[in-house]
Amino acid sequence: MKETDREAVATAVQRVAGMLQRPDQLDKVEQYRRREARKKASVEARLKAAIQSQLDGVRTGLSQLHNALNDVKDIQRSLADVSKDWRQGINTIESLKDVKDAVVRHSQLAAAVENLKNIFSVPEIVRETQDLIEQGALLQAHRKLMDLECSRDGLMYEQYRMDSGNTRDMSLIHSYFGSTQGLSDELAKQLWMVLQRSLVTVRRDPTLLVSVVRIIEREEKIDRRILDRKKQTSFVPPGRPKNWKENMFKILDKTVITRIEGTQADTRESDKMWLVRHLEIIRKYVLDDLIVAKNLMVQCFPPHYEIFKNLLSMYHQALTIRMQELASEDLEANEIVSLLTWVLNTYTSTEMMGNVELAPEVDVGTLEPLLSPNVVSELLDTYMSTLTSNIIAWLRKALETDKKDWIKETEPEADQDGYYQTTLPAIVFQMFEQNLQVAAQISEDLKTKVLVLCLQQMNSFLSRYKDEAQLYKEEHLRNRQHPHCYVQYMIAIINNCQTFKESIVSLKRKYLKNEVEDGMSLGQPSMDGILDAIAKEGCSSLLEEVFLDLEQHLNELMTRKWLLGSNAVDIICVTVEDYFNDFAKIKKPYKKRMTAEAHRRVVVEYLRAVMQKRISFRSPEERKEGAERMVREAEQLRFLFRKLASGFGEDADGYCDTIIAVAEVIKLTDPSLLYLEVSTLVSKYPDIRDDHIGALLALRGDASRDMKQTIIETLEQGPTQVNPNYVPIFREIIVPSLNVAKLLK
C-alpha cells in the first residue's frame, strides 16, 4: 500500500506540475481543484458500482452452488435406488432369454415375408433393369437395381444376424441374386461411357450427365451408410463399397490423358512442322475443354465435387507428362524452340491458361511448371549447341555462295543509293534476326546468349571473309583478265564491310536493352578492326589495279621524253578519273579514304620519279622548263583530286604542294641561294633525307660535288623541328644506291 501511495503522490505531483507551468495558470488553481474533485467523485462512484456488481455476482453464484449441491444429493439417492432394482432384476432378465430368441426369429420371418414379393419377382426385375440399361434410361434402371440390392442385402443381413457362420444359406442368397452384380457392372459401363464423353454430352444433353452424377451420388450415400453399419455389425454386402465417385475421377483422368496424347496427328517424317501443329491442337483443345468445364460442367456436379478444380489439375498433370515425353525425344533445334516457347510462354499466356474466360478460377501464378528447371536447362544447352553448329554451317554456305557471285560475268547489284553490294550481309543478318526473334520468344536470357553467340561466330566468319577476299585478289593478279568484274565485286566487298558494321550496331541496339547486357557484348572480340582491315585491303587492291595501269606512264615522268612534251600526266589523270567513276560505287567512308590515298600515292610516285635521276637538266632553260612543267602537272593533279574529293569536306592540297616545293628548288637560277631553298624544303618536309637532297641536286645538273657535300653536311648539323600534324611523304621514297654513290663522287 505504501508503494501504491508513493506512486499516486508522484503521479499527482507530475500532473500538478504539468498544469502550473506558467504564472498565469495560478489564477486557475481553484478551477483545477474543482475539476479534479469532480473527476475524483466520478471515479469513486464507478468504483462503488463495480464493487456492488461483483458482490451481487458472488451472491448469485453461492445460491446456485447451494442448489447444485441439493441436486447432486437427489441424483445420488436415485442412483442408489436404480442399483438396488437392477440387482433384484438380474434373475428376471435371464429367464427372458427364450423370449429374446423368439423375437429374433420373428424379426427374421417378418423380413422374409416383407421381401417375399421381391424375392419371387427378382428374375422379372432383372430383365426390366437390363432393358432399361439398354434403352439408356439410367435413372429408372438404377432405381430397379437399388431395389434388387436392397432385397439381397436385407436378407443377407438377417441371415448374418441369425447365424453368421452359416455360409451355405449366405451363398444360396448370393447365388439367387447373382445377376444383380452383373447389372451393376453393366450400369457402371454405361456411366463411364457417358463420363468419357462428358465434354460433348454436357453441350448436347446435359440432362444425361446430371442423371449419371445423381446415380453416383446415390451410390456414395449407400456406401457411407453401409460403412457406418459395418462399424456396429461387421457386415458388408457383396460388391460394397462401390466407390463410384473415385472411379468417376479415374475415368475422367484417363479421358484427359487420352485426349492429350491423341492430338499428335503427324510425325517428323510426314511433316516438319509436326510439333508446332501438335502443340497448337493441344492448346486449342485444352482451352476449349476448360471453358466448357467452367461454364457448363460445374452446373451438372455438386459443389463439393469441385469438378473444375479437379479437371484443371488433371489437364495440368497430363500436359506435364506429355511435355516431359516430348522433351526426352531427340528434338531438332527448331522443335526445342517450339516446345520451350509453348511451355514457358504460351501455356500461361492469354491464349491458354491466362485466358479471361478462365478467370478467376485459373490463377497462372499458382500453376507448377510443366518442365523442371533442369530439363529446361538441358534443352537450352542442346539448343545452343545445335544452333552453334547450324550458324557455322550457314555462314560457311553463305560465304561459298557469295564467292560464286564474285566470278560472274555480270556486275553486282546496287542498293537504293547506287552502291555495289552482294547479298551476303542481308543473308547473314536475316539469319541472325530470325534466331534472335525465336530466342526472344523463350526468354530474355536466351536472347542475350544467342546474340553473344552470333557476335562470336561473326568474328570468326569475318576472319574467313578476309582470307577469301585476299585469295580473290591474288587470283586476279595472276590473270588480270579474270574475273571479268573484279573491280565491281571488290567494291561490293568493301561496301559489305560498312553494311556489316551498321548491321552489327543495329543488332546490338535492338536486342541489348541495358548497359549490363551491352557490357557483355562489348567483351566479345571487336569486329570493327577486322572489317576496316578487309576494307583497307580491298581499297589497296583496287589502287594497286589503278597503278598497274599507270606504271608505264609513271615511268615516263622526269625523262627526256617528258621534258620534250609527254602527255603522261594527262593519261594518268584520265585513267585515275576513269577508275574513280567506278569507285563512285564505294560507300562514302571508304571512298573518302581511298581518294586521299590515291592522291598521296600519285604524288609519291611523281616524287619517286624525281628521285630516280632519269634526267639531268643541262641548262637553266631546261631547269626552268622542267620546273614549270612540274608546277603545271601539280596543278593538274590538284584539280583532279579536288574534283574527286568534292563532297568530302577535306582539303588534301598539301600533297601537290610538295611537287611545287621541289619544283622551286629545281627552278632556282642562283646557285648561291640553293642552300637556303633546300633548307626551306627540309623545314617543310622533315622526313626528307640526304639521299633525297643529293638526287634533287643531281637532277638540277649544276651543283658541284663540294656544294652538294656542303649542303648535305650543313643540313645534317642543323636542328629540325617536326610539326606534330605533319604526315611523312618522303619516308617511303627510296633513292637507288647507285645513283647516290654517283652523286657523292
C-alpha positions in Angstrom: 0.0 0.0 0.0 2.9 2.3 0.8 4.3 1.8 -2.7 0.9 2.5 -4.2 0.6 5.7 -2.2 4.0 6.8 -3.3 3.2 6.2 -6.9 -0.1 8.1 -6.6 1.6 11.0 -5.0 4.3 11.1 -7.7 1.7 11.0 -10.4 -0.3 13.8 -8.7 2.9 15.9 -8.4 3.6 15.3 -12.1 0.1 16.2 -13.1 0.1 19.4 -11.0 3.5 20.4 -12.4 2.0 20.0 -15.9 -0.9 22.2 -15.0 1.1 25.0 -13.4 3.9 25.7 -15.9 3.1 29.4 -16.4 2.4 32.1 -13.8 -0.9 33.0 -15.3 -2.1 29.4 -14.6 -2.1 30.2 -10.8 -5.3 32.1 -11.2 -7.0 28.9 -12.3 -5.9 26.9 -9.3 -9.5 26.9 -7.9 -10.9 25.9 -11.2 -8.4 23.0 -11.4 -9.3 21.9 -7.9 -13.0 21.8 -8.6 -12.4 19.8 -11.9 -10.2 17.3 -10.1 -12.8 17.0 -7.3 -15.4 16.2 -9.9 -13.2 13.6 -11.5 -12.5 12.0 -8.1 -16.2 11.8 -7.3 -16.9 10.2 -10.7 -14.2 7.6 -10.2 -15.4 6.8 -6.7 -19.0 6.4 -7.9 -17.9 4.0 -10.7 -15.7 2.1 -8.2 -18.6 1.6 -5.8 -20.9 0.5 -8.6 -18.3 -2.1 -9.8 -17.8 -3.4 -6.3 -21.6 -3.7 -5.8 -21.9 -5.6 -9.1 -19.2 -8.0 -8.0 -20.9 -8.6 -4.7 -24.2 -9.3 -6.4 -22.5 -11.8 -8.7 -20.9 -13.6 -5.8 -24.2 -13.8 -4.0 -25.9 -15.3 -7.1 -23.0 -17.8 -7.5 -23.3 -19.0 -4.0 -27.0 -19.5 -4.3 -26.5 -21.7 -7.5 -23.8 -23.7 -5.8 -26.2 -24.5 -3.0 -29.0 -25.6 -5.4 -26.5 -27.8 -7.3 -25.4 -29.5 -4.1 -29.0 -30.4 -3.3 -29.5 -31.7 -6.9 -26.4 -33.9 -6.6 -27.7 -35.4 -3.4 -31.1 -36.2 -5.1 -29.3 -37.9 -8.0 -27.1 -39.9 -5.7 -30.3 -41.2 -3.9 -31.9 -42.1 -7.3 -28.8 -44.0 -8.5 -28.8 -46.0 -5.3 -32.5 -46.9 -5.9 -31.7 -47.9 -9.5 -28.8 -50.0 -8.5 -30.9 -51.8 -5.9 -33.7 -52.5 -8.5 -31.1 -53.7 -11.1 -29.6 -56.3 -8.7 -33.1 -57.6 -8.0 -34.0 -57.8 -11.8 -30.9 -59.8 -12.9 -32.6 -63.2 -12.4 -35.8 -62.0 -14.2 -33.7 -60.9 -17.3 -32.0 -64.3 -17.5 -35.5 -66.0 -17.5 -36.5 -64.0 -20.7 -33.8 -65.5 -23.0 -36.3 -67.7 -24.7 -38.5 -64.6 -25.4 -35.4 -62.9 -26.9 -34.7 -65.7 -29.3 -38.4 -65.8 -30.3 -38.2 -62.0 -31.0 -35.1 -62.6 -33.3 -36.8 -65.4 -35.2 -40.0 -63.3 -35.5 -37.9 -60.4 -36.9 -36.2 -62.6 -39.5 -39.5 -64.1 -40.6 -41.1 -60.7 -40.8 -38.2 -59.6 -43.1 -38.7 -62.7 -45.2 -42.4 -62.1 -45.5 -41.8 -58.4 -46.3 -39.3 -59.3 -49.1 -41.2 -62.3 -50.3 -42.8 -60.4 -53.2 -39.4 -59.0 -54.3 -37.8 -62.5 -54.0 -40.3 -64.0 -56.4 -40.1 -61.1 -58.8 -36.3 -61.0 -59.0 -36.0 -62.5 -62.5 -38.6 -60.1 -63.8 -36.9 -57.1 -62.2 -33.5 -58.2 -63.6 -35.0 -58.3 -67.2 -36.6 -54.9 -66.8 -33.4 -53.4 -65.4 -31.4 -54.9 -68.3 -33.9 -53.4 -70.8 -33.8 -50.0 -69.2 -30.0 -50.0 -69.3 -30.0 -50.9 -73.0 -32.6 -48.1 -73.6 -30.4 -45.5 -71.8 -33.0 -44.9 -69.1 -30.2 -44.9 -66.5 -32.1 -43.4 -63.5 -35.0 -45.9 -63.8 -32.5 -48.8 -64.2 -30.6 -47.7 -61.2 -33.9 -47.5 -59.2 -34.6 -51.1 -60.1 -31.1 -52.1 -59.3 -31.3 -50.4 -55.9 -34.5 -52.5 -55.1 -32.7 -55.7 -56.0 -29.7 -54.8 -54.0 -31.8 -53.7 -51.0 -33.7 -57.1 -51.0 -30.5 -59.1 -51.3 -28.7 -57.1 -48.7 -31.6 -57.2 -46.3 -31.9 -61.0 -46.5 -28.2 -61.5 -46.1 -28.1 -59.1 -43.1 -30.8 -61.0 -41.3 -29.2 -64.3 -42.1 -25.9 -62.9 -40.8 -27.6 -61.7 -37.6 -29.2 -65.1 -37.0 -26.2 -67.3 -37.9 -23.1 -65.5 -39.2 -21.3 -68.8 -39.6 -23.9 -70.4 -42.0 -22.1 -69.8 -45.3 -24.4 -72.2 -47.1 -27.5 -70.0 -46.7 -25.5 -66.9 -47.4 -24.2 -68.5 -50.6 -27.7 -69.5 -51.6 -29.0 -66.0 -51.3 -26.0 -64.6 -53.1 -26.4 -67.1 -55.9 -30.1 -66.3 -56.2 -29.3 -62.6 -56.6 -26.2 -63.3 -58.8 -27.5 -61.3 -61.7 -27.5 -58.2 -59.6 -23.7 -57.7 -59.7 -23.7 -58.1 -63.5 -26.4 -55.4 -63.8 -24.3 -53.2 -61.5 -21.3 -53.7 -63.7 -23.3 -53.1 -66.9 -24.7 -49.9 -65.5 -21.3 -48.7 -64.4 -20.0 -49.2 -68.0 -22.8 -47.0 -69.3 -21.9 -44.4 -66.7 -18.2 -44.5 -67.6 -19.1 -44.1 -71.3 -21.1 -41.0 -70.6 -18.3 -39.6 -68.5 -15.7 -40.3 -71.2 -17.8 -38.1 -73.5 -18.8 -35.7 -70.8 -17.4 -32.6 -72.5 -19.5 -33.4 -75.6 -22.5 -34.6 -73.6 -22.7 -31.5 -71.4 -23.3 -29.4 -74.5 -25.7 -31.7 -76.3 -27.6 -33.4 -73.5 -26.7 -32.1 -70.0 -29.6 -33.9 -68.5 -27.9 -37.3 -69.2 -24.7 -36.1 -67.4 -26.8 -34.9 -64.5 -28.5 -38.3 -64.3 -25.1 -40.0 -64.2 -23.9 -37.7 -61.4 -27.2 -38.4 -59.4 -26.7 -42.1 -59.7 -23.1 -41.8 -58.5 -24.2 -39.6 -55.6 -26.8 -42.2 -54.6 -24.2 -44.9 -54.6 -21.9 -42.8 -52.5 -24.7 -42.3 -49.8 -25.3 -46.1 -49.8 -21.6 -46.8 -49.4 -21.4 -44.4 -46.5 -24.4 -46.0 -44.8 -23.1 -49.5 -45.2 -19.6 -48.5 -43.9 -21.3 -46.9 -40.8 -23.3 -50.1 -40.2 -20.1 -52.1 -40.6 -18.6 -50.4 -37.6 -21.5 -51.8 -35.5 -22.2 -55.2 -37.1 -19.1 -56.0 -39.2 -21.5 -57.0 -42.0 -20.7 -55.7 -45.6 -22.8 -56.8 -48.6 -21.0 -58.2 -51.6 -19.7 -55.6 -54.1 -19.6 -52.9 -51.5 -18.2 -50.2 -51.3 -18.5 -49.5 -55.0 -16.5 -46.2 -54.8 -18.1 -44.9 -58.0 -17.2 -41.3 -57.2 -13.5 -42.3 -57.0 -13.8 -44.4 -60.2 -15.5 -41.4 -61.9 -12.5 -39.2 -61.3 -10.2 -42.0 -62.5 -12.2 -42.3 -65.7 -12.1 -38.5 -66.2 -8.3 -38.6 -65.7 -7.8 -41.4 -68.2 -10.0 -39.5 -70.7 -7.9 -36.3 -70.3 -4.6 -38.2 -70.8 -6.1 -40.0 -73.9 -7.3 -36.6 -75.3 -3.9 -35.0 -74.9 -2.0 -38.0 -76.4 -4.5 -38.3 -79.3 -3.7 -34.7 -80.6 -0.5 -35.8 -82.4 -1.6 -36.3 -85.9 1.7 -36.2 -87.7 5.4 -37.3 -87.3 8.6 -35.6 -88.2 8.9 -37.8 -91.3 5.5 -36.8 -92.6 5.5 -33.1 -91.6 8.5 -30.9 -90.5 6.0 -28.8 -88.5 4.5 -31.7 -86.6 5.4 -30.4 -83.2 4.0 -26.9 -83.9 0.7 -28.5 -85.1 0.7 -30.9 -82.1 1.1 -28.1 -79.6 -1.4 -25.8 -81.2 -4.0 -28.6 -81.2 -3.3 -29.2 -77.5 -3.7 -25.5 -76.8 -7.0 -25.3 -78.6 -8.4 -28.5 -77.1 -7.4 -27.7 -73.5 -8.7 -24.2 -73.7 -12.0 -25.2 -75.2 -12.4 -28.1 -72.7 -11.7 -25.9 -69.7 -14.0 -23.2 -70.8 -16.8 -25.8 -71.3 -16.0 -27.3 -67.9 -16.1 -23.9 -66.2 -19.3 -22.7 -67.8 -21.3 -25.9 -68.2 -20.0 -28.9 -66.3 -19.9 -27.2 -62.9 -23.7 -26.8 -63.2 -24.1 -30.6 -63.5 -22.0 -31.6 -60.4 -22.5 -30.9 -56.7 -20.2 -28.1 -55.5 -18.3 -30.3 -53.2 -17.1 -32.3 -56.2 -15.0 -29.3 -57.2 -15.2 -30.6 -60.8 -13.5 -27.7 -62.5 -10.6 -27.6 -60.0 -10.1 -31.4 -60.4 -10.3 -31.2 -64.2 -7.8 -28.4 -64.2 -5.4 -30.5 -62.1 -5.9 -33.5 -64.5 -5.2 -31.4 -67.6 -2.1 -29.8 -66.0 -0.8 -33.2 -64.9 -1.5 -34.8 -68.3 0.3 -31.9 -70.0 3.3 -32.2 -67.6 3.6 -35.9 -68.6 3.3 -35.1 -72.3 5.8 -32.3 -72.3 8.3 -34.5 -70.4 7.8 -37.2 -73.0 8.4 -34.6 -75.8 11.5 -33.2 -74.1 13.0 -36.7 -73.8 12.8 -37.2 -77.6 15.7 -36.3 -79.9 14.4 -32.9 -80.9 15.8 -30.6 -83.5 16.7 -27.0 -82.7 13.5 -25.5 -84.1 11.5 -28.1 -82.3 13.2 -27.3 -79.0 12.3 -23.6 -79.6 8.7 -24.5 -80.3 8.5 -26.7 -77.2 10.1 -24.2 -74.8 8.1 -21.3 -76.2 4.9 -23.2 -75.7 5.9 -24.4 -72.2 7.3 -21.1 -70.9 5.1 -18.6 -72.6 2.1 -19.9 -74.5 0.8 -22.1 -71.6 0.5 -19.2 -69.2 -0.5 -16.6 -71.8 -3.9 -15.2 -72.6 -4.0 -17.7 -75.4 -4.4 -20.5 -72.9 -4.4 -20.7 -69.1 -4.4 -16.9 -68.8 -7.5 -16.5 -71.0 -10.1 -14.2 -69.5 -12.8 -16.8 -69.8 -11.0 -19.0 -67.3 -10.5 -16.2 -64.7 -10.7 -16.0 -61.8 -10.8 -19.8 -61.3 -7.4 -20.3 -63.0 -4.5 -18.4 -61.5 -1.4 -18.9 -63.7 0.8 -17.8 -60.8 -0.1 -21.0 -58.8 0.5 -23.4 -61.7 3.5 -25.6 -61.4 6.0 -25.5 -64.3 5.3 -28.1 -67.0 9.1 -28.8 -67.2 11.5 -28.8 -64.3 14.3 -26.2 -64.5 16.9 -28.9 -65.0 15.0 -30.2 -68.1 14.7 -26.7 -69.4 18.4 -26.1 -68.9 19.3 -29.3 -70.7 17.1 -28.4 -73.6 18.6 -24.9 -73.8 22.1 -26.4 -73.7 21.2 -28.7 -76.6 19.6 -25.8 -78.5 22.7 -23.6 -78.1 25.0 -26.5 -79.2 22.9 -27.2 -82.2 22.5 -23.5 -83.0 26.2 -23.0 -82.9 26.8 -25.8 -85.4 24.0 -24.5 -87.6 25.3 -20.9 -87.6 28.8 -22.1 -88.5 27.3 -24.1 -91.4 25.0 -21.3 -92.5 27.8 -18.8 -92.5 30.1 -21.1 -94.4 27.4 -21.8 -97.0 26.6 -18.1 -97.3 30.3 -17.3 -97.9 30.6 -20.0 -100.5 27.5 -18.7 -102.3 28.9 -15.2 -102.2 32.3 -16.4 -103.6 30.5 -17.9 -106.6 29.0 -14.5 -107.4 32.5 -12.9 -107.4 33.4 -14.7 -110.6 30.2 -13.9 -112.5 30.3 -12.0 -115.8 27.6 -9.6 -114.7 28.1 -6.7 -112.3 26.8 -7.0 -108.7 23.5 -5.5 -107.7 23.4 -1.9 -106.3 21.4 -0.7 -103.3 18.9 2.2 -103.4 21.8 4.7 -103.3 23.6 3.1 -106.2 26.4 1.4 -104.2 27.5 -2.0 -105.3 26.7 -4.8 -102.8 26.2 -8.5 -102.6 23.5 -10.4 -100.7 25.9 -11.7 -98.1 25.2 -9.1 -95.3 21.5 -9.4 -95.8 21.6 -13.2 -95.7 23.8 -13.3 -92.6 21.8 -10.8 -90.6 18.5 -12.1 -91.7 19.6 -15.4 -90.2 20.8 -13.7 -87.0 17.5 -11.8 -86.8 15.4 -15.0 -87.2 17.3 -16.8 -84.4 17.2 -13.8 -82.1 13.5 -13.3 -82.6 13.0 -17.0 -81.8 15.2 -16.8 -78.7 13.3 -13.7 -77.5 10.1 -15.7 -77.6 11.6 -18.0 -75.0 13.4 -15.7 -72.6 15.5 -12.5 -72.4 18.4 -14.5 -71.0 18.4 -16.9 -74.0 18.1 -13.9 -76.4 21.3 -12.4 -74.9 23.1 -15.7 -75.1 22.1 -16.1 -78.8 23.2 -12.6 -79.6 26.6 -13.2 -78.0 26.9 -16.4 -79.9 26.1 -14.6 -83.2 28.7 -11.9 -82.5 31.3 -14.6 -81.7 30.6 -16.5 -84.8 30.5 -13.3 -86.8 34.0 -12.5 -85.6 35.3 -15.9 -86.8 33.3 -15.5 -90.1 34.9 -12.1 -90.8 38.4 -13.6 -90.5 37.5 -16.2 -93.1 35.9 -13.4 -95.2 39.1 -11.5 -95.0 41.2 -14.5 -96.2 38.8 -15.2 -99.1 39.0 -11.6 -100.2 42.8 -11.8 -100.2 42.7 -15.1 -102.2 40.3 -13.4 -104.6 42.8 -10.6 -105.1 45.8 -12.9 -105.6 43.8 -15.0 -108.1 43.1 -11.8 -110.1 46.7 -10.7 -110.1 47.7 -14.0 -111.7 45.4 -13.2 -114.6 44.1 -9.7 -114.7 41.6 -10.5 -117.3 39.8 -12.8 -114.9 37.3 -12.3 -113.2 35.7 -10.0 -115.6 34.0 -7.9 -113.0 36.8 -8.0 -110.4 36.8 -4.2 -109.7 33.0 -4.2 -109.2 32.9 -7.1 -106.9 35.9 -5.8 -104.9 33.9 -2.6 -104.5 30.9 -4.7 -103.3 33.2 -6.5 -100.8 34.4 -3.1 -99.4 30.8 -1.8 -99.2 29.8 -5.0 -97.4 32.2 -4.1 -94.6 30.3 -0.9 -94.0 27.0 -2.7 -94.2 28.3 -5.3 -91.7 29.3 -2.6 -89.3 26.0 -0.8 -89.5 24.1 -4.1 -89.1 26.1 -5.1 -86.0 25.4 -1.7 -84.4 21.7 -2.1 -85.3 21.6 -5.6 -83.9 23.1 -4.6 -80.6 20.8 -1.6 -80.3 17.7 -3.7 -81.0 18.5 -6.7 -78.8 20.5 -5.3 -75.9 18.2 -3.4 -73.6 20.5 -2.3 -70.8 24.1 -1.4 -70.0 24.9 -4.7 -68.3 24.0 -6.7 -71.4 25.8 -4.2 -73.6 28.8 -4.7 -71.4 28.6 -8.5 -72.0 28.6 -8.0 -75.8 31.4 -5.5 -75.7 33.6 -8.1 -74.1 33.5 -10.0 -77.4 36.4 -9.5 -79.9 35.9 -6.3 -81.8 34.9 -6.8 -85.4 35.3 -3.2 -86.5 39.1 -3.7 -86.7 38.7 -6.8 -88.9 36.1 -5.0 -91.2 38.3 -2.0 -91.5 41.2 -4.2 -92.4 39.2 -6.0 -95.1 38.0 -2.7 -96.5 41.5 -1.2 -96.4 42.9 -4.3 -98.1 40.2 -4.1 -100.7 40.9 -0.4 -101.3 44.6 -1.1 -101.6 44.0 -3.9 -104.1 41.8 -1.5 -106.2 44.5 1.2 -106.1 47.0 -1.5 -107.0 44.9 -2.2 -110.0 45.0 1.5 -110.9 48.7 1.8 -110.5 49.4 -1.3 -112.6 47.7 0.6 -115.4 49.6 3.8 -114.6 53.0 2.1 -114.3 54.0 2.7 -117.9 53.1 6.4 -117.8 54.7 7.0 -114.4 57.9 5.6 -115.8 57.8 8.4 -118.4 57.9 11.1 -115.8 61.1 13.1 -115.4 62.6 11.7 -118.6 63.9 13.4 -121.7 60.7 12.4 -123.5 58.7 14.0 -120.7 60.7 17.2 -120.9 60.2 17.4 -124.7 56.4 17.2 -124.3 55.0 13.9 -123.0 51.3 13.6 -122.2 51.9 11.1 -119.4 50.2 13.2 -116.7 47.2 13.7 -118.9 46.9 9.9 -119.4 47.4 9.4 -115.6 44.6 11.9 -114.8 42.2 10.3 -117.4 43.0 6.8 -116.1 42.5 7.8 -112.5 39.3 9.6 -113.2 38.0 6.7 -115.2 38.7 4.3 -112.4 37.2 6.6 -109.8 34.0 6.7 -111.9 33.7 3.0 -111.0 34.9 3.8 -107.4 31.9 6.1 -107.1 30.0 2.9 -106.2 32.1 2.7 -103.0 30.4 3.9 -99.8 31.5 7.3 -98.6 33.7 6.4 -95.5 35.9 4.1 -97.6 35.7 6.2 -100.8 36.9 9.2 -98.9 40.0 7.4 -97.5 40.6 5.8 -100.9 40.6 9.1 -102.7 43.1 10.6 -100.2 45.3 7.5 -100.5 45.2 7.7 -104.4 46.2 11.4 -104.2 49.0 10.6 -101.9 50.3 7.7 -103.9 50.2 9.6 -107.2 52.3 12.4 -105.6 54.7 9.8 -104.0 55.1 8.1 -107.4 55.7 11.5 -109.0 58.4 12.4 -106.4 59.9 8.9 -106.8 60.3 9.7 -110.5 62.1 12.9 -109.4 64.5 11.0 -107.2 65.3 8.3 -109.8 67.7 10.6 -111.8 66.1 9.7 -115.1 67.1 13.1 -116.4 69.7 15.7 -115.5 69.0 19.2 -116.7 71.7 20.7 -118.9 70.9 24.4 -118.7 69.0 27.0 -116.8 66.4 26.9 -119.6 65.8 23.2 -119.2 65.6 23.6 -115.4 63.0 26.4 -115.9 61.0 24.3 -118.4 61.1 21.2 -116.2 60.1 23.1 -113.1 57.2 24.9 -114.8 56.1 21.6 -116.2 56.1 20.1 -112.7 54.1 23.0 -111.4 51.5 22.7 -114.2 51.2 19.0 -113.7 50.9 19.5 -109.9 48.0 21.9 -110.5 46.5 19.4 -113.0 46.7 16.7 -110.3 45.3 19.1 -107.7 42.3 19.9 -109.9 41.7 16.2 -110.5 41.7 15.2 -106.8 39.7 18.3 -105.8 37.1 17.1 -108.2 37.3 13.5 -106.9 37.2 14.7 -103.3 34.2 17.0 -103.7 31.6 16.4 -101.1 34.0 15.0 -98.5 34.8 18.3 -96.9 38.5 17.7 -96.8 41.4 19.6 -98.5 44.5 17.4 -99.3 46.2 20.0 -101.5 49.3 19.7 -99.4 50.4 16.6 -101.4 50.6 18.6 -104.6 52.3 21.4 -102.8 55.2 19.0 -102.3 55.7 18.8 -106.0 55.6 22.6 -106.3 58.1 22.9 -103.5 60.5 20.5 -105.2 60.0 22.4 -108.5 61.0 25.6 -106.7 64.4 24.1 -105.8 64.9 23.0 -109.5 63.8 26.3 -110.9 66.2 28.4 -108.8 68.6 30.3 -111.1 71.2 31.5 -108.5 73.2 28.5 -107.1 74.4 30.6 -104.2 70.8 30.6 -102.9 70.5 26.8 -103.3 71.3 26.1 -99.7 68.6 28.5 -98.5 66.0 26.9 -100.8 66.9 23.4 -99.8 66.8 24.2 -96.1 63.3 25.7 -96.6 62.3 22.4 -98.3 63.7 20.4 -95.4 62.0 22.5 -92.8 58.6 21.9 -94.6 59.2 18.2 -95.1 61.4 16.9 -92.2 61.3 13.3 -93.3 63.4 14.2 -96.4 66.8 12.5 -96.3 70.2 13.4 -97.5 70.0 10.9 -100.4 66.8 12.8 -101.5 68.7 16.1 -101.4 71.6 14.5 -103.4 69.2 13.2 -106.0 67.4 16.5 -106.3 70.7 18.4 -106.7 71.8 15.8 -109.3 68.6 16.5 -111.2 69.5 20.2 -111.4 72.8 19.3 -113.1 74.6 22.4 -112.0 75.7 21.7 -108.4 79.4 20.8 -107.9 80.4 17.9 -105.7 81.7 20.2 -103.0 78.5 22.2 -103.0 76.4 19.0 -102.6 78.6 17.8 -99.8 78.5 21.1 -98.0 74.7 21.5 -98.3 74.1 17.9 -97.1 76.5 18.2 -94.1 75.2 21.6 -93.1 71.6 20.4 -93.1 72.5 17.3 -91.1 74.0 19.6 -88.3 71.0 21.9 -88.2 68.2 21.2 -85.7 64.9 20.2 -87.2 61.5 20.8 -85.5 58.8 18.4 -86.6 55.2 19.6 -86.8 53.1 17.1 -84.9 50.5 17.2 -87.6 52.9 16.5 -90.4 52.2 13.4 -92.5 55.5 11.9 -93.9 55.6 11.7 -97.6 59.4 11.2 -98.4 59.9 8.3 -96.0 58.8 5.6 -98.4 60.7 7.1 -101.4 63.9 5.1 -101.9 66.7 6.5 -103.9 68.7 3.9 -105.8 72.1 3.4 -104.0 73.9 3.5 -107.4 72.6 7.0 -108.1 73.5 8.2 -104.6 77.1 6.8 -105.0 77.4 8.6 -108.3 76.2 11.8 -106.8 78.8 11.7 -104.0 81.7 11.0 -106.4 
